[in-house]
Amino acid sequence: MILDVFFPNRCIHCSRIIDDNQLVCELCFEHIHFTHYNYFSSNNLKERCRLLFPIENAFALMQFEKENLSRKIIHELKYKSRKNAGKVLAEWTGEQLDFKNHKPDLLVTVPLHPKKLKERGYNQLHLFTETLSKFYEIPFSHDLIKRNHYSKAQALKDKQHRLETLNTFSITRKISNQHILLIDDVFTTGNTLATVAWEILKVGNNKISVLVMAMDE
């Protein structure tokens, strides 16, 4: 297409021209701080979640350190309308996360409030989760959990406000005896994930595991 000639896709870090389905060039890819967590073993994400709610397993794709490339990738996905970044992140996840013979029963995304969804135009977790669903052959749900209150993004809150659970959630239908893989973009305090997890845990004999794109150390 003529737009590709005049406005080629560029690496979000160094601006080199790259293929349309990429986010970063090969050189910059080497600078992404992947966690290399083992989903089934003890890791920092699992231990921090365990302080908040019962958890089975946990995986974070990247470290979310200040000024690093993973932060820029998440920022592009959430605030720069780079919706396809979700697909790329899912492909990277598929290369690193092996469920072996213990796949979860359902992938569940943390929802946006309808007002926030309208403002952004998309939920940054949807394409990510749908791509993983196809890759692992696990069903997904974007509407199992409903966000009841609108508030500004976690990243824009100070630490004290993040520690308060201002956003409350409700479950939209009864679900029981399921192993749910709860999916979010960035783990910071864990309060959002904990609130959603308890909604799922209290309605049936369910189990919770967690997958996040990045983890704030």
N, C-alpha and C positions, 0 to 999 in steps of 0.2 A: 504494500500500500504506500501511497505517496507520503502519508504522515510518518511512516517508518523511516523514510529517507531524510526528512527534515527534522523529525523529532524521534530519534532512535532511543531505545531503552538503554539506560545507563546505570552503572553500579551506584547504589545509593551512598556509597562511602567515598569512592575515588573518581566517579564519573566516567570511567571507561565504558565504551559501548559493549553491551552484552546481549545475549539472546533475549527474546521477549518474555520467556518463561522463567527468567532468573531475577534475583534481587541484587546479588553481588557478584563480582568477578572472581575468578579462581584464586587470585592473590589475596583479595580481601577475605575470602571465605576462611582462609587459614587463621584469621585474626578473631573469628567468632569463638567465644569461650563456651563450648559445650560442656555439660556437666559429666557426661558419660556415666550417669547413675545406672545401677542395676535395679530394675523395677521391683524385684522380689527381695532385695537385701535392704538392710538398714542404710539410710542416707539422710542427709540434713532435712530434706523436705518431709520425709516420712516422720522423723522425730519431732519436727515442729508441729506437724498436723496432729500427731498423737497427743500433744499437750492440750488440744482443743476438742478432739472428737475421736471415736474409735476408727481406726483405719487399717486396711489390709495391706495395700501396696501403694507406691508413689513414684512418679517420674517427672523430672523437670528437664526440658531440652537444653536450655541455655542458662548461663549466669547473667543476672540483670544488674551489672555493676555500673556505677556512674561513668558516663562518657564512653562506654564501650559500644561495640557495633550492635550487640543484641538489643540494646535500648533504642537505637536508631531504627532497627527493623520493626520493633513493636510499635514505635511512634508512627512509622509509615503506615502500618496496618491499621492502627486505631484512628489516627487523626489526619492522614494525608490521602485518604480514599484509595489506598493501595490494597484493595480487597484481595487480589491474587496472591498477596504475601501469605495469606492463610494456607493456600494450597502448597506453596513452597515449604513452609514450616512443617506441614503435615508430611511431605515427602522426606524431609530431613528426619522427622520423628520415626517414620517407618524404617529408616536405615539403622536406627539405634535401639528402638524399643521392640523387644521380642517377648510376646506373652506366652510363648511355648505352648503347653497344652492347658493353660489356665486363663483363657480369655474372659473378660468381664461379659456380663449378659447384655448390658446396655450402656451406650455413651450418652451422657447428659450434659448439656451446656448451661453455664450460668447465664441467665437472661438479662437483657437490658430492659429498662422501663420503656413502655411504648413511646413516651415523649423523647427519650434519648435515642431510641431506634429511629424515630422520624428525623431527628436532627442529624444523625450520622448517615442514615440511609441504608445501613446494614449492620448486622451483628458480626463483629470481627472473628467470632468463634465458629460461625456456621460453616463456612467453606472448609476451614481447618478440620472440623469434626466430620463433615460429610466425606472428605477425602480419606480420612482415617477409616471411616465406616466401610468404604469400598475396599480399601487395602486389606483390612483385617477381617472383613465380612462379619461385622458386628452391627446390629441395628442402633439407631440413634434417636434421640428425642430433643427437640428444641423447646418444647412446651410443657414438659413435666413440671417445671418450676416456674412460678410467676413472681415477678418483682412488684411489690405493692407500693413502694414509695420512690419518688424521683429525688436524686441528689447529684451533686457534682462528682466528677471522677475522683477515685481514690487518690490518684497521683496528684491531684490539686489540693488535697486536704493536708493540714498539718498532722503531725504524728498523734497528737492528743485526740483529734477528731477521728482519725483512722481507727483508733482503739475503741471507739464507741460504735456499736452496731446500729447505725442510723437506717440502713436499708434492711427491711424485713421481707421475707419471702413466704410463699405458701405453695403447697403441692396441689396440682390440678386434678389428680386422679389417684386412686388407691393403687399402690404397687407393693408387692411383698415377695419375699424369698428370691430377691434379685441381687446380683453383684453389680453395683453401679460404678462406672468410671466417670467421675465428676471432672469436667474440663473447664479451665479458666485460662486467661492469658498470662497474668503475672501474679505470683504469690508474694505478698508483702507482709502484712500482719497475720493473714489467714482468717480474719474475722468473717469475710464474705463467704469463703468456702465452708467454714464451720457452721454458719447460719443455715446454708443450703443443705449441708450434710445432715444436720439434726432434723430438718424437715423430712428428709428421706428416711432416716433411721427410725423416727418415732411412729411412722405409719405402718410398718411391717417388719418382718424379720429380714431386713436388707443388710448388705455389706457395702462399704464405701472404699474405693480406691481413688487416687487423684492423679491427674495429668495436667501440667501447666507448661506453657510455652517457655516461660522464663521464671527464675527465682531470684528475688532480691535478697542478697546476703546481708 
